[in-house]
Amino acid sequence: MTLTLHFHPLSSFCMKVLVALYETGAPFERKIVNLANEAERAAFAKLWPFAKFPVLQDHGRDLTIPESTIIIEYLALHHPGATQLVPADPDLARQTRLRDRVFDLHVNGPMQKIVTDKLRPAAHHDPFGVDHAKEQLQIAYAMLERELGDNTWAMGNVFTMADCAAAPALFYANQILPFGERRNLTRYLGRLVERPSFARVLAEAQPYFAMFPGA
Ligand SMILES: N[C@@H](CCC(=O)N[C@@H](CS)C(=O)NCC(=O)O)C(=O)O
């Protein structure tokens, strides 16, 4: 098989790429990486020195591709499938990329900050940083609630890379800082959870959810 995804089923950025792979239907091999295992971490760091997943290998082209957005852009270009993850129209592609950035940087990032703080030893908690992350999430929620309106997906009627980014970011964010009365966001997350690609990702992560530190 030409593609190998190095990932962990609980990781939001890996979920984002799994959604994209299931949307395109590209066949791939999976390699779960346990970063807590020193030997596995060291081997993985040879692929990508920052040792952050996901990383995709395309053996057919002898390429190693890190970073979830770059992986999805690569899939859209070289392994296209049923879902066009990046629109062909340049302006729509730019808007898709901006929304992907918003979900990665302004939802997934603060969400990770809050979650990883729970995993730190007591002496190393960062309450100031966590409060700031919560404020950032509230700003993102307010903006998304306004911009989503009653659109089906982040870009309107078509499912794109922006929705791949949105699905895990919003799924976890809503658990640690609930959307509250924001109906558009709540309905959008409901549609994402029912989308077969993300439903499959969540089902596959189910055995690992006990490891998630939660709300
Ligand atoms: N910008 C990266 C972020 C990747 C990332 O932060 N991955 C997390 C898991 S969701 C990770 O590998 N964390 C392990 C660590 O930092 O040691 C992407 O989009 O792929």
PDBQT file of the ligand as one rigid body, heavy atoms in Angstrom, charges set to zero:
ROOT
HETATM    1  N1  LIG A 301       0.190  21.808  13.467  1.00  0.00    +0.000 N 
HETATM    2  C1  LIG A 301       0.192  20.378  13.663  1.00  0.00    +0.000 C 
HETATM    3  C2  LIG A 301      -0.188  20.073  15.091  1.00  0.00    +0.000 C 
HETATM    4  C3  LIG A 301       0.035  18.616  15.433  1.00  0.00    +0.000 C 
HETATM    5  C4  LIG A 301      -0.138  18.352  16.916  1.00  0.00    +0.000 C 
HETATM    6  O1  LIG A 301      -0.106  19.278  17.757  1.00  0.00    +0.000 OA
HETATM    7  N2  LIG A 301      -0.272  17.075  17.263  1.00  0.00    +0.000 N 
HETATM    8  C5  LIG A 301      -0.411  16.708  18.647  1.00  0.00    +0.000 C 
HETATM    9  C6  LIG A 301      -1.546  15.707  18.826  1.00  0.00    +0.000 C 
HETATM   10  S1  LIG A 301      -3.130  16.406  18.451  1.00  0.00    +0.000 SA
HETATM   11  C7  LIG A 301       0.853  15.988  19.101  1.00  0.00    +0.000 C 
HETATM   12  O2  LIG A 301       1.497  15.316  18.315  1.00  0.00    +0.000 OA
HETATM   13  N3  LIG A 301       1.178  16.114  20.378  1.00  0.00    +0.000 N 
HETATM   14  C8  LIG A 301       2.244  15.379  20.950  1.00  0.00    +0.000 C 
HETATM   15  C9  LIG A 301       3.289  16.221  21.587  1.00  0.00    +0.000 C 
HETATM   16  O3  LIG A 301       3.212  17.465  21.462  1.00  0.00    +0.000 OA
HETATM   17  O4  LIG A 301       4.188  15.640  22.235  1.00  0.00    +0.000 OA
HETATM   18  C10 LIG A 301      -0.755  19.720  12.636  1.00  0.00    +0.000 C 
HETATM   19  O5  LIG A 301      -1.650  20.414  12.137  1.00  0.00    +0.000 OA
HETATM   20  O6  LIG A 301      -0.573  18.530  12.322  1.00  0.00    +0.000 OA
ENDROOT
TORSDOF 0
